[in-house]
Amino acid sequence: MEVSGLPAELWRLILSYLRLPDLGRCSLVCRTWYELVLSLDKTRWRQLCLGCLEHRHPNWPNQPGVEPPSWREAFKQHYLSSKTWTKNTQDPETSNCLSLFRRRKGRRRLCVGAGGEFSSLRAALAAAGPYDRLVLLPGVHEEQSEVLLKVPVEIVGQGKLGDVVLLVSIDQHCPTARLCNVVFMPARFTSVVYKTTSGYVQFDSCNFESGQLQIHAPGTCQVKFCTFSQSSIYLRSVALCILENCEFTGSENASVTVEGCPSSDRNWACKHLAALAKSCAASVREPDPAECPVAKRDGSGELLLGPVRTCEIVVGEERSSLLSAAGARDLLGSAQEDSEFGESLQAAKEEEEYPVLDSNSSDSDLHSDDEEDAQAMYKLPYQGHSLSHTLADIMDSRLQSNRLHALQKDLKLKSLQEELQQDKEAQCLANSLQGCIIRQCLFRDGKGGIFIYSRGQAKLEESIFRDLTYAVRCIQNSKVIMLRNDIHHCKASGIFLRLSAGGLIADNNIHSNSEAGVDIRKGANPLVLCNKIHSGLRSGIVVVGNGKGIIRSNQIYGNKEAGIYILYNGNPAVSGNHIFQGLAAGIAVNENGRGQITGNVICENQWGGADIRHGGDPVLRKNLISCGYSDGVVVGERGKGLIEGNAIYGNKGCGVWMTSSSLPHLINNQISHNSIYGVAVFCRKDDAGDYPPSQGGSENFQEEREGPGGENDPNSEEEHPAARRPISVALVELNSINHNGAAGLHVKSSEALNIIANVIHANRDGGVAVLQSSQLTRIANNSISCNSRGGVLVEAECQVELRGNGIYENSSHGIISKGEGIIMENDIIGNHRCGLQLLQAADMKVTKNRIQSFQDYGIALFDEAKGLVQENLIFQGRSKKSILRLMSNAEDCIIQNNMLLTFKKRFDMECMLINPPARPHIEGGALGSCAAAGGQRVSSITTRVDGGCHNHGSIFCTVL
């Protein structure tokens, strides 16, 4: 018959009545008929697939309402996998030619049960030959003792699933067997319903109730479309087995237990299982860029992600609105043009509270044109100092824009495909086929999902774990590979790794768990890549007790505690993650935790972007920490760490908040446009009065501690390794601190502090404010310029050493001191009020400074100020004022050998700050230390200057 003789629709209707063998014959007639048979995918092939009692819906049990891409292909896979048990019949020594003439053995069909040939399964097995089919008739079949399976057979239940119940314990001693459409229940004498120690067994569409399935190497199995109710599978040293499309409910312990290293002794079925696993493996799914978390609470009160806040970004006078959270993909992942990108961070509300300053702002903009011209006549050029290049970068808004844009591109979230292309170890793990392979299964409403121990290995793909005590527990040098699973609403941690466990956890959706999403401890060292870890009732990831791991390219958001929590000598490598919208800190490092934290986007968290305390000692490098509701970085009590090269922008609290008992190294960071202080050092956190008016104190930090005893007891952890080289004094060095909402650097400390070689520019209060300093605060070689108030403020009873600083064009006094200490070899030029004021009971040694004030005194002494003022060079300003003395005890203050210079020509002004040049002076070795510090921790800056210190050496070296 010609196909063209009838419409295609009519041919499809005719072909839809054919049985499977007839469809196969029709598809071989010609290409046109073949295409007609293929076109029946949504009709006849769907009917055949769903009508087979040995199979279930291809997406059961996780997505039974979702149709497969091809019903014909799904039916084909079902059919091929159901025949795996027969593939051991080929004789490997037989010639291909002779195999053509081999007579195929006939398979008998034996009926067991009421009305059948055999009354019991034991009797049928005694009479069965190899590969016979035993059909169990509807009813309950019970055996009073263990049944030995000595010949390969197929045992199939007749009727619907549930019609045939088998109360039995079977011990397989043959190379292969298949069981289908049967409900297994344990016999009275044991809980084990089936076990094998050498052969291959295949279960299709069976139910297991209150029993256990045991497989010992070199035995193996394939379990598909089965339900385990209060039942479990125990696998010991199995080389390869497959559990696919199964449902596990109500387990009292782990639903699947994997023990022992995969055996090298493989039976005949392993190669067929490996081929089947490869053919069914799902391709790596690219993340959907349109996915965006939305925060709300569902009907049960569960925390979900909600509307994304937009952060106002300002550099110079240009603005744009950036999405600062929401996967941070939209914040940092989109490839915008430079002209479209906003170039720094600043809260919009600041415009109402403070006058807006340009990047190169000074209050000279507030004066009339005549005053500007007059001031220009007396202005000393200072732009050639050692930090002038950093200052020029701050004042160049386009350069700031380009740098932020480059940072945005560098920190773009990577997909799993990109990670696997770059990381061969991860690629090898993702492609490995060893141990137990669990695919598209559902684990629910029980105690545990998968338990892997004693060097066991398992691979979990596209499965769902919900409402369990834990989803996966991997310990004792075991390995777990988890790809594209959904793990949620566990009563403890979702994934738990300990005792040197490892593996790959990638592209999973881990959310709404009562404890940590991923818990890594006691030497465990997994790869955690490209997961979504969110909405947890505690932390997203916890690394505890010498736990390690590589945590990379994850989205961690909306957790009630820290996104990543590191404590008790945990030491992970955390990079390329987007950590946002957390209800506590972004990353918390506590109780001697460590870690390499590099290249992350940490934004819009309720507490600090990074919170370090109680001996925490991480390396925090090249992260973007922005738009937080509190401080950018918090270094609390006894916190340590190297904080280097980070961009800390637009946080509602301080850029960096430190306690006086902490010992961090704060090096080469960009700290700008934060709502309160750039860097603040306090004796305690809860002093709300330390914040400027109308700002309010940020939320108090509560300690996030593990419960005492059991798994969380620090005394039960492994012995801590030797601590790194101790740090004696906190150091703030080579940072750019600009355009913050209050003082650039605010000190209220009871410990020593070194503030070295920073650029402190255009902050909306003073440059440096030292309000409390019972031990010496050293402020050396800094550039402090164009701040909205004074350059440096030292309150009463504070001890400071100001040496080698350039203090330029601040809107009030250059230095105000009520404390005691040394002011030596500073350039205090162009400030709008006095160059230097000593007030109240100040006791300062003021020597060898160069001072100029445009319209006020160079040096002013008031009240009971005392000390030594000598060998200072005072340049005459417009007011022609030099030194004002209004002291009540003039005999206690020695003023001698100071020099006043006046100018006749503009050329004279230009030559004044040449020998020596404008301060600060920083030798090349010190400047280069910033780059060198990237590879190692440095505990003493004196080691950074070659040749030691001598009379003509660097002031930077001499101070320290």
Order of alpha helices (4+ residues) and beta strands (2+ residues): alpha-alpha-alpha-alpha-alpha-alpha-beta-alpha-beta-beta-beta-beta-beta-beta-beta-beta-beta-beta-beta-beta-beta-beta-beta-beta-beta-beta-alpha-beta-beta-alpha-alpha-alpha-alpha-alpha-alpha-alpha-beta-beta-beta-beta-beta-beta-beta-beta-beta-beta-beta-beta-beta-beta-beta-beta-beta-beta-beta-beta-beta-beta-beta-beta-beta-beta-beta-beta-beta-beta-beta-beta-beta-beta-beta-beta-beta-beta-beta-beta-beta-beta-beta-beta-beta-beta-beta-beta-beta-beta-beta-beta-beta-beta-alpha-alpha-alpha
